[in-house]
Amino acid sequence: MSTAKKEYKRVTVKSLVEMKKNGEKISMLTAYDYSMAKIVDAANVDVILVGDSASNVMAGHETTLPITLDQMIYHATSVVRAVKRALIVVDIPFGSYQSDPKEALRSAIRIMKESGAHAIKLEGGIEIKESVKRILNAGIPVMGHLGLTPQSIYKFGTYTVRAKEEEEAKKLIDDAQLLEKLGCFGIVLEKIPAKLTKKVSEGLTIPTIGIGAGKYADGQVLVIHDLLGMTHEFNPRFLRRYMNLYEDMGNAISRYVTDVKNKDFPSDEEQY
């Protein structure tokens, strides 16, 4: 017998743990601006991530490293204004938490105070233990991020699947358990083998959110621009495109240009 899905008027960190416990998968998408966030939230997405992927899809950088704390707060503030239901999680950008737990706390506090977001996300495991502890002690919810951690891309040297070898897989499991023990409410698992995701997810009471990590995660996250097909050069195996907006928008804009050039826009009906 199937059980009815619980309706959440406002998703909280507690809601996500309940979803995992009840076997309900968690939906998560990125958003970086008011208009897009309003659409995503109205579609009942559970979690909106204001990701440092804004560095790539909004600003055109090759990596996530260049985006600043001020810029992340700007994007987060825009999203918060639009959202009524989803839990809003914000990435702390590269260089704003790695070197000093006190700096990590200051960055997290700025995000929470200035944007009104609900939680922050950090990349890494035992290496950022003290930063996670300090932020959690201040009452700020923390989501972890393990596997392929884009802020460390120059260390990895590649965007290929992580934790395929036994040693790295063991460290990932240990890090996941540590993050749960510290008090994180969830963990993003990026680009790791599905079997490892299953092992990690079954060993935790907090939810895992996968991206390129297979079907055994407790939820899934995609970059909204990829899901909608606004980006067209990026074609990883894990990406399912639900639209082809790159082509559709291009066609619409081309029609507009043609109508303007041909003096067909605006028409008599479209003027005052």
N, C-alpha and C positions, 0 to 999 in steps of 0.2 A: 504494500500500500504506500502510495506517495504522500508526502506531507506538504502542506501548503507553504509556499515561500513567504517568509515574514516581510512585511512592507516597512521600510525605514523612511520616515519623513526627513530625517537628517542622519547621515551615516557618520559614525564615530569610530574611534579605534576599538572600542568595545564591540561595535557592530561587526567588525571584520573578524574578530576572534569567534563571535557567535556564528558567523557564516561558515567558518572552517568547521566548527563543532557540528553544525547541522548539515555539512556536506554540500553547501551552496558555494558555487564558484564565484570569485570576486572579479568584477570588471574594472579595469584601470586604463585610462588614456591620458596623454599629455594635453595641455592647453597652455597658451602663453599670452592670450589677449582676451578682452571682454567679449567680443562677438562670438568667437569660437567656443569659449568656455560656457557661454549661455546655451549654445546648441548642445554641447556635450552633456551638460548638467540636465537639460530637459529630456535627454534620451535615457536618463536614469543610470548613467555610469556611476559606479560606487565610489571610485577614487579618481581625483584629477591630480596628476603630477605636473607641477610647474618644473619641468626638467631643465637641467643645464644643456640639454639637447637644443634649446633655443639658440645656443651658440652656432649650431649647424644650420637648422632649418629657418631661423629668423634672421640671422646675421651673416650666414654664408661662410663661416669659418670651417676649416677642415676638421678640427677637433672641438671638444667641449672646454678646453683649457682657457681660452681667452675671456670668457664671459666673467663679469665682475659681480661682486656682492650687490652693489647698487643696481646693476641691471637686473639681477634676479629678483630683487625686491620690487622693482618697477613692474616686471611681468606678473609677479605674484599678486601685487595690489590690483592690477587690471582684472585678473581672474577672480579674486575674492569678491569684487563688486558684482560679478555676474552670477555667482553660484548660490543656490538655496539648499541643495540636498547633499551633494557629494562631499566627501572628506578631501581637503586640499593639503597636499604634501609638497614641500618645496625642497629642491636640491640645494645644499650648501656648496657653492662652487669651489673649484680648485684654488688652493692657496689661502682659503679662509678658515681652515680648521686643522690641517695636517701638522703644523709645526708646534702648536701650543694649545693645550686644553682650555686655557683661559681665553685665547683668541676664538676657539671653537664656540665657546659659550657666548662670547660677545656677538659673534656672527649669528648664532641661533636666536638670540634675544632680539637682535635687530630685525630679522626676518619676521618673527612672531609679532613684535610691537608695531612695526611700520607697515606690514602687509595685511595683518589679520588672518594669516593662514593658520592651519590647525596642527601641523606637524612638519618636521624636517627629515631629510634623508641624507645619509652619509655613506661613502664607499669605504669598504675595508672591514677587517676583523680585529684581531688582537692588537694590531698596530695602532688602532684608534680607540682602544679600550678606555683610556682615561678621559678622552673627549666625550665619549658616549656617556660615561658615568656622570660627568660634570653637567652635561646638558639635561640628562634625565633627573638629576638631583634638583635642578631648577624648575622641574615640573613641565618640561617640554617633551612631548611625545617624539620618539625617534624610530625611523624605519631604516633598516640596514640594507646593504647592497653588496652581494658577493658574486664571484665568478669573473666574467669579463667586466672590469671596472674601467670605464672609458677615461677617467681622469688619470689613469696609470698607463695609457696607451703607449707612451714612449718607452716605458719599462718593458711592456710585453713585446712591442715592436710589430704587433699584428692584431687583427680583429678576429682571429680564428677561435674555435671552441676551446674553453679553458677546462682544467681539472679532468683531463682524460687519463692522466697518469695517476697512479695510486697515491703518491706522496701529496700531490696538490689536492686530490679529492679528499684525502684524510684531513688536511688543513681546512678545507672548506667546511666539512662537517663539524670540526672542532670550533671554527669561527661562528658558524650558525648557532651552535649550542651555547657558545659564550654570549652572543648577542641576545639570545632569548633570556639567559640567566641574568644579564645586566638589566633587562627590562624593556627591550625593543618590542614594539607591537606587531612587527612584520618584517619580512626580508625579501628584497628583490633578488632573484637568481637569474643572471644573464649569461646566455650562451654556454651552457654546460650540458653534458649528456643527460638524457631523459631518465636513465636508471639512477643516476646520482640525485637528480631532483626528487625522485620517488623516495629514496632513502632519507634525504634531508627532511622532506615534508612530513613523512611518517614519524620522524623522530622529534618533531616540534609540536607544541600546542599553539604557537602563533602561526599565522598564515604565511605562505610563501607566494610570491607573485613572479611568474616566469616571463621572460622575453628570450625566445630562442632556447628555452629550457624544457620543452616538451609538455605533455598533457597532464603530468602528475602534480604540477604545482597547484596550489589552492586558488590561484587566480592568474590572469594574464594582463600584460600591459603592452601597448604599442604606441608609437609616436603618431599623433593624429594626422600629420602630413603624409606619412607613409600609408596608413590605412585608407585615406581618401584618394591616394594616387596623385597627390600634388607633387611629390618627388618621383622622378622616373628613372634616375640612374642607379638607385639603391635597390638591389634585388636579392636579399638574403633568402635562404630557404624558409626561414620561420615567418616571413612576411606574407600575410594574406591581404590583398588589396580589395576593398569593398566598392571602390569607385575608380574612375580614371579622370580625376579632375584636371590633371595637367592638360589632357587633350580637350576635355569639354570646355574648360576656361579659355584655352587658346582659341578654340573655334568661336566662342561667344565674343571674345575681344576682337577677333578678325572681322566678324560680322558687324560689330559696332564701328570699326574703322572704315569698312566699306560703306556703311550707311551714311557716315559723316562725309566721306569723300564724294559720295553720289548725291549729297544734299537731301537725303531721304530722312535724316534725323536732325532736328526734331520735325515731326509732321505738324499739320495745322492743329490736330487734336492735342498735341504735346506742348503747346505754347499758351501763354496767357494773353 
